[in-house]
Amino acid sequence: FAPGFRDCILARHTRHAQAMEAYNPNYIGGDINGGVQDLRQLFTRPTLRRVPYATPIKGLYICSSSTPPGGGVHGLCGYHAARAALT
């Protein structure tokens, strides 16, 4: 509970699932996590390797909800990709 928080809200914007998918086709059914993530996918998305952020293209790294630890931990994918790029 955050006392006074409601008074700080200036505006609100919502989208239904179809609008989210139309905005970004990767949001299957409006899911910002890129679809279902089961236990196997937690460790093999986008591929099974020790550092899944590096690509075969030198200097190109990926970070999104499709890379560990997944979309449920916002920002951590980018953190890990940046660490991989800088080490």
Residue pairs with C-beta under 8 A, 6 or more apart in sequence:
15 23
15 30
16 30
17 29
17 30
17 31
18 30
19 30
20 27
20 30
20 31
20 32
21 27
21 28
21 29
21 30
26 34
27 34
28 34
28 35
32 65
32 71
33 65
33 70
33 71
33 72
34 64
34 65
34 66
34 71
37 45
37 70
37 71
37 72
41 70
42 68
42 69
42 70
43 68
45 52
45 66
45 67
45 68
45 70
46 52
46 62
46 66
46 67
51 84
52 67
52 68
53 61
53 62
53 63
53 67
53 77
53 80
53 81
53 84
53 85
54 60
54 61
54 84
54 85
55 61
55 62
59 85
61 81
61 82
61 84
61 85
62 81
63 77
63 78
63 80
63 81
63 82
64 71
64 77
65 71
65 77
67 77
67 80
67 81
68 77
68 80
69 76
69 77
69 80
70 77
71 77
